[in-house]
Amino acid sequence: MAKTPRLKRGDAEAVKQLSSDFSALRKQIAQVIVGQDAVIDQLFISLLSRGHCLLVGVPGLAKTLLIKTLAQALDLTFSRIQFTPDLMPSDITGTEIIEELRSKGSKSFRFIKGPVFANIILADEINRTPPKTQAALLEAMQEHHVTSGGKTYPLDEPFFVLATQNPIEQEGTYPLPEAQLDRFMFNLWLDYPSAADEVKIVQSTTSQYEGSVKPVLDADDIADYQALVRRVPVADAVVEYAVTLAQRSRPASSDAPDFIRKWVRWGAGPRASQFMILGAKTRAILSGRSTPDIDDVRAVAAPVFRHRLITSFTAEAEGISSDKVVEHLLDHSSPHVRS
C-alpha cells in the first residue's frame, strides 16, 4: 500500500496558519462583498498557485470592487486598466521619455513605468483592445517582466492578473486566441446574486454603511505561501487522475469517450493537468489538509477546462456548452482510486 505523502513539520504548521489566515481574509472581504464565496475561493487559489484568472460576467456584478477589495485585504498594490480599441502596448507597460540633465548639459532616456507595475492588475474588458496590446499584457503575465529600450524591468511580486470579459456585447471586440486563453489558470463565471444576497447588496449600498477592510496578509506572506504550495506533496494516483482527465478531453486520444469525439474539436493541453494539480494542492492546504485528494482535482476541473475545450458544431447545434462537456467528463471519470 502506497504511503500518503506528508509535509515537513515546519510546513505542516504553515498550513495551519494559512487556513487561519484564509478564514480571516474571507471575513474582511465580506465587509464589502456580499456572496460570491466560490469566486473568492478560486481567486485566492489562483493567486497562491501563481496563476492568472479570466473573469466573465455581465456588467454590475462588482467585479472591480471585488478585485480592489481583495488587494486591500492582502495589502497589495492595485491597478485597473480599462481596455479600449485605441489602447497601445506602451500605455500598459510604460514608455521611455527624453529627460534633460541641465547640470550636465545633456539628455538621456528615462523609463516611466506603466500601470502593469502593480501586484494585482484588473484588465477590464480585455477583448476590447487589439491583439498587439493584448499580447503585451500576456507577455508580462508569462515572463513577469517588461522590456523597453533593450532593458528588462522586473514586475512587482506577487504579480496577479485578472482579465474581465463581457459575455453580452461582442460587436467590435477582439476575442482572445485559444493559445492566449491557455495562459489563464482559471476561467471564472460571475453569476447574478441570489435574492437574499441582492437584498443585502441594496441595503448596504443605498445607506450610509461603509465597509472597512483591514489587511490580513502582505506581499511577503503571499510569496511564502506560494512557495509552500509548490512544496505540498501529491500522491501519484492524484497526478494520474488529473492527467487522465486531460487525456480524455482530447478527441484524438484512444481513451476519449464517444461524447468527447462528438462534442469537442480540440481538448485541453498539458497546462490543464498542471493547473489542476496546483489548484488541488492549494485547495487542500486552504482547508487545513497537508495533501490533496482526487476530490480536490474534481473541484477545480471546471474553471481549468472551461476555456480550454473547443466545442464542435454538433455541440453548438445541440446547445452543449464546455461546462456541460466537463460535467459529462467528470461523470465518466469517477474516481476508483483514493489517495
C-alpha positions in Angstrom: 0.0 0.0 0.0 1.4 3.4 -1.0 2.3 5.8 1.8 0.4 9.0 2.0 2.8 12.0 1.2 3.4 14.2 4.2 4.6 17.7 4.7 7.6 18.5 6.9 6.9 19.7 10.4 7.5 23.4 9.7 5.3 23.3 6.5 2.6 21.5 8.4 2.5 24.4 10.9 2.4 26.8 8.0 -0.6 25.0 6.5 -2.5 25.6 9.8 -1.6 29.2 9.8 -2.7 29.6 6.2 -6.0 28.1 6.9 -6.5 30.5 9.8 -5.3 33.5 7.6 -7.7 32.5 4.8 -10.7 32.5 7.2 -9.7 36.0 8.4 -9.3 37.1 4.8 -12.8 36.0 3.8 -14.2 37.8 6.8 -12.5 41.0 5.7 -13.7 40.7 2.2 -17.3 40.1 3.5 -17.2 43.6 5.0 -17.6 44.9 1.4 -18.6 42.0 -0.9 -21.9 40.1 -0.4 -21.8 36.5 -1.5 -19.5 35.3 -4.3 -17.8 32.9 -1.9 -16.9 30.3 -4.6 -15.3 33.0 -6.8 -13.3 34.4 -3.9 -12.0 31.0 -3.1 -11.0 30.4 -6.7 -9.3 33.8 -7.0 -7.2 33.1 -3.9 -6.4 29.6 -5.1 -5.2 31.0 -8.4 -3.1 33.7 -6.6 -1.3 31.2 -4.4 -0.8 28.9 -7.5 0.9 31.8 -9.3 -1.7 31.7 -11.9 -4.0 34.3 -13.5 -7.8 34.5 -13.9 -10.2 35.4 -16.7 -13.5 36.7 -15.2 -16.6 36.6 -17.3 -19.8 38.3 -16.1 -22.4 40.8 -17.1 -21.9 44.5 -16.0 -22.9 45.5 -12.5 -21.7 42.4 -10.6 -19.0 44.3 -8.7 -16.0 42.7 -10.5 -13.9 45.8 -10.0 -14.9 46.2 -6.4 -14.2 42.5 -5.6 -10.7 42.7 -7.0 -9.9 46.0 -5.3 -11.2 44.7 -2.0 -9.0 41.5 -2.4 -6.0 43.8 -3.0 -6.8 45.8 0.2 -7.2 42.7 2.3 -3.8 41.4 1.1 -2.1 44.8 1.4 -1.1 44.7 -2.2 -0.9 47.5 -4.8 -3.8 47.5 -7.3 -4.1 48.9 -10.8 -7.1 48.9 -13.1 -6.6 49.2 -16.8 -9.6 49.9 -19.0 -9.0 48.2 -22.3 -10.2 50.2 -25.3 -9.7 49.9 -29.1 -7.1 52.8 -29.1 -5.0 51.4 -26.2 -1.4 51.0 -27.1 1.1 48.4 -25.6 3.2 51.3 -24.1 0.0 52.5 -22.3 0.2 49.3 -20.3 3.9 48.5 -19.9 5.3 52.1 -19.9 7.4 54.2 -22.2 10.7 56.0 -22.4 10.9 59.8 -22.3 13.8 62.1 -23.1 15.0 63.8 -19.9 17.2 66.9 -20.0 20.0 66.9 -17.4 20.7 70.7 -17.1 23.5 70.2 -14.6 25.4 68.1 -17.1 24.1 69.8 -20.2 23.0 66.5 -21.8 19.9 64.5 -22.4 19.1 60.9 -21.6 16.2 58.4 -21.8 14.2 57.6 -18.7 11.7 54.8 -18.4 8.3 55.7 -17.0 6.6 52.6 -15.6 3.1 51.8 -16.8 0.1 50.6 -14.8 1.2 46.9 -15.2 3.8 47.6 -12.4 1.4 46.6 -9.5 0.7 43.4 -7.6 -2.9 42.9 -8.7 -3.9 44.1 -12.2 -7.5 44.3 -13.3 -7.5 44.2 -17.1 -11.1 45.4 -17.7 -12.7 44.1 -20.9 -9.5 42.7 -22.3 -11.3 41.7 -25.5 -12.0 45.3 -26.5 -8.4 46.1 -27.4 -6.4 44.9 -30.5 -4.2 41.8 -30.3 -1.0 43.7 -30.2 -2.0 45.3 -26.9 -3.4 42.1 -25.6 -0.1 40.4 -26.3 1.8 43.0 -24.4 -0.1 42.2 -21.2 0.0 38.4 -21.8 3.8 38.6 -22.3 4.1 40.4 -19.0 1.9 37.7 -17.4 4.2 34.9 -18.7 7.6 36.5 -18.2 6.9 38.7 -15.1 9.0 41.4 -16.7 8.8 44.2 -19.2 11.5 45.0 -21.8 11.9 48.5 -23.2 14.9 50.1 -25.0 16.9 46.9 -24.6 16.5 46.9 -20.8 14.5 44.5 -18.7 12.4 45.7 -15.8 11.1 43.1 -13.4 7.5 43.4 -12.3 6.4 43.6 -8.7 5.8 40.3 -6.9 3.4 38.8 -6.4 2.0 39.5 -9.9 -1.6 38.6 -10.4 -3.7 39.5 -13.5 -7.5 39.3 -13.6 -8.9 40.0 -17.0 -12.6 40.5 -17.5 -14.9 39.9 -20.5 -18.5 40.9 -21.0 -20.4 37.9 -22.4 -23.2 40.0 -23.8 -21.8 42.6 -26.2 -19.3 41.1 -28.7 -19.6 43.6 -31.6 -16.3 45.3 -32.2 -14.3 43.1 -29.9 -11.1 41.1 -30.4 -11.6 37.6 -28.8 -8.5 36.2 -27.2 -7.0 33.4 -29.3 -7.0 29.9 -27.8 -3.2 30.0 -27.3 -3.5 33.1 -25.2 -6.6 31.9 -23.3 -4.5 28.9 -22.3 -2.2 31.3 -20.3 -5.0 31.8 -17.8 -5.2 29.2 -15.0 -9.0 29.7 -14.3 -11.9 31.0 -16.3 -14.4 32.1 -13.6 -18.1 32.9 -14.3 -19.7 35.5 -12.0 -23.4 34.8 -11.8 -26.2 37.0 -10.6 -26.6 37.1 -6.8 -29.4 35.2 -5.1 -32.5 37.2 -4.0 -31.3 37.2 -0.4 -27.8 38.4 -1.3 -29.3 41.1 -3.6 -31.4 42.4 -0.7 -28.2 42.8 1.4 -26.4 44.5 -1.5 -29.2 47.0 -2.0 -29.4 47.7 1.7 -25.7 48.3 2.2 -25.1 50.4 -1.0 -28.1 52.7 -0.5 -27.4 53.6 3.1 -24.5 55.3 4.9 -22.8 52.0 5.6 -19.1 51.9 4.5 -17.3 48.7 4.8 -13.8 48.9 6.2 -11.2 46.3 5.1 -8.1 45.6 7.2 -5.0 43.9 5.7 -4.6 40.3 6.7 -1.5 39.4 4.6 1.2 41.2 2.8 3.4 40.6 -0.3 6.0 38.7 1.7 3.3 36.4 3.3 1.9 35.7 -0.2 5.3 34.8 -1.5 5.9 32.4 1.4 2.5 30.7 0.8 3.2 30.5 -2.9 6.4 28.7 -2.2 4.6 26.4 0.3 2.1 25.4 -2.4 5.0 24.1 -4.5 6.3 22.0 -1.6 3.0 20.3 -1.0 3.4 16.6 -1.8 0.9 14.8 -4.1 0.1 11.1 -4.3 0.8 9.5 -7.7 -2.8 8.4 -8.0 -4.0 12.1 -7.8 -1.5 13.2 -10.5 -2.5 10.3 -12.7 -6.2 11.2 -12.3 -5.6 14.8 -13.4 -3.6 13.6 -16.4 -6.3 11.1 -17.3 -8.9 13.9 -17.3 -6.8 16.0 -19.6 -6.1 13.0 -21.9 -9.8 12.0 -22.1 -10.7 15.6 -23.2 -8.8 15.2 -26.5 -10.9 13.7 -29.3 -7.8 12.0 -30.9 -7.0 10.2 -27.7 -7.7 6.4 -27.7 -9.1 6.9 -24.2 -11.5 9.6 -25.2 -15.2 8.7 -24.7 -17.7 8.9 -27.5 -19.3 12.2 -26.3 -15.8 13.9 -26.4 -15.3 12.8 -30.1 -18.8 14.1 -30.8 -18.8 17.4 -29.0 -15.1 18.5 -28.8 -12.8 19.6 -31.7 -9.8 20.3 -29.5 -9.1 19.2 -26.0 -7.0 20.6 -23.2 -3.2 20.6 -23.3 -0.7 19.8 -20.6 -1.3 23.1 -18.8 -4.7 21.8 -17.8 -3.0 18.9 -15.9 -0.5 21.2 -14.3 -3.1 23.8 -13.2 -5.4 21.1 -11.8 -2.7 19.8 -9.6 -1.6 23.2 -8.4 -5.3 24.2 -7.8 -5.8 20.9 -5.9 -2.8 21.4 -3.8 -3.8 25.0 -2.9 -7.4 24.0 -2.2 -6.2 21.2 0.2 -4.0 23.4 2.3 -6.6 26.2 2.4 -8.8 23.6 4.1 -6.0 22.7 6.5 -5.1 19.4 4.8 -1.5 18.5 4.1 -2.0 16.8 0.7 -4.8 16.9 -2.0 -7.0 14.1 -3.0 -9.0 13.3 -6.2 -11.9 15.4 -5.0 -9.7 18.5 -5.0 -8.8 17.8 -8.6 -12.5 17.4 -9.5 -13.4 20.6 -7.6 -11.1 22.8 -9.8 -11.6 20.9 -13.1 -14.4 23.2 -14.4 -12.6 26.5 -14.2 -9.5 24.9 -15.6 -11.2 23.2 -18.6 -13.9 25.9 -19.3 -11.7 27.9 -21.7 -9.6 25.1 -23.0 -12.2 22.9 -24.7 -13.1 23.9 -28.2 -16.5 22.6 -28.9 -17.7 21.2 -32.2 -20.5 22.4 -34.5 -22.6 19.5 -33.3 -22.2 20.6 -29.6 -23.2 24.1 -30.6 -26.3 22.9 -32.5 -27.3 20.8 -29.5 -26.7 23.6 -27.1 -23.9 21.8 -25.3 -21.5 24.2 -23.5 -17.9 23.5 -22.4 -19.2 23.3 -18.8 -21.6 20.6 -19.9 -18.8 18.7 -21.5 -16.7 18.9 -18.3 -19.7 17.7 -16.3 -20.0 14.6 -18.5 -16.2 14.1 -18.4 -16.2 14.1 -14.6 -19.2 11.7 -14.5 -17.4 9.4 -17.0 -14.2 9.6 -14.9 -15.5 8.7 -11.5 -12.5 8.0 -9.2 -11.8 4.4 -8.5 -8.6 5.1 -6.6 -8.4 7.3 -3.5 -5.2 8.8 -2.2 
